[in-house]
Amino acid sequence: MAVVGPIEQILLPVRDIGAARRFYGGVLKLAAIADGEDLAIYDTGQAKLILFRSDAPATGIELAFTVASLEAALAELVAADVRIVSPPRTEPWGGRTAKIADPDGHVHSLVQYP
């Protein structure tokens, strides 16, 4: 038996909570669970994503979001002026990935499984 259970929360510091809300709730369309002055919590379908205001620089945390169609997701994100960090590519394991950036500069992956 594992010492720990599944990951249930991901904490991500952001400088501008308003911009983060617009990105994660508006652009990525994650369902909001809770909102506070310096905090926003979203349901990712698995773990809860907890954004909290911090003056710390962007971290090395990278989230990987599953998408049904990488091209369709990228088209929607480009239309919303999301910065594409790396274009779509086919991975050795057969899936396709691309990288995007949030308003704080956190780089996240989009993953389309084969």
N, C-alpha and C positions, 0 to 999 in steps of 0.2 A: 504494500500500500504506500502511496506517495506521502511524503511529509506535508506537502501543501496541496490545496485543491486548485480548481481552475482559476484563472485570472478573472476577477469580476469588475475591477475598476482600473482605468488608465487615467493618471493625473497629468495634465499638460499645462505648463505655465504659458500665459499669453500676456503681452503688454497692453493690448487694447481689447477689452472684453466685448465691446460693441462690434468691432470688426470681426472678432472670432465668432460671435453669434451669427452675424450675417453670412460668414463663410460656412460654418458647420451646420447651422440650422437652415439658412436660406439657400445657399448654393448646393451643399451636399445633401440637404433635405433630411438630416437626422432628426428624429423625434425628440423634442425637448421634454425632460422629466422635471427639472427644477431650474429656477432662475433666481439669482440674487444680485446684489449690487456689484460684487466682484467675483461671481461664480455662475457657471452655467453647466448643467448636467444633461447629457444626451444618451439615448438608448441606441446602441449600435446593432442590436439584434443578438449580441452576446455580452460583451463587457460594457459597463457604463463608461462613457468618456466624460471626465470631469475637467473642465477648463477653469482655471483660476487666475486672477490678475496678479502679475508679478513683474517687477522691473528687471528680472534676470533675463539674460539673452536666450535665444532659442536653444533648445536642447538637442541632443543627438537622438531623441526618440523618433522613430519612424513608424507610422501606422500603415497597415496594409488593408485597403478596402476592396472587397470582392465586388466585381461588376459582371453583369451578364454579357455585355458587349463593350469591349474597350473603346472601339471607335465611336460608338454612340455616346458613351460617357464623356470621352474627350471632346466631342463636338459640343456637348452641352456646357462643359466647363470652359472651353475656349469662348463660347458665346457670353459667358458670365465673367470674362476677363481674368480667369484663373491662369496663373503662370505655369506653363508646362516646363518642367525641369529637364526631363528626358523623354524623347518620343517613344512610341510603341516599339517593342521588340519581342521577338519570340525567344523564350528561355529554353535552355537545354532540356528541361523537364516537360516541355511541350506547351506550357501556358504562355500567355502574353502579358507584359507589364508595361507601365509607363509611370513617370513620377511627376507629381504636382507640388506646388508650394502654397501654404496658407499665408494669411497676411503678416504673420510674425516671421516667416521664413522657414517654418518647419516643413521638411520635405516628406511627403507621403507617397506610397505606392498605390496604384490601381492594379488589381490582379484579375485576369480572366482565366479561369481554369479550363483545361482542354475537355 
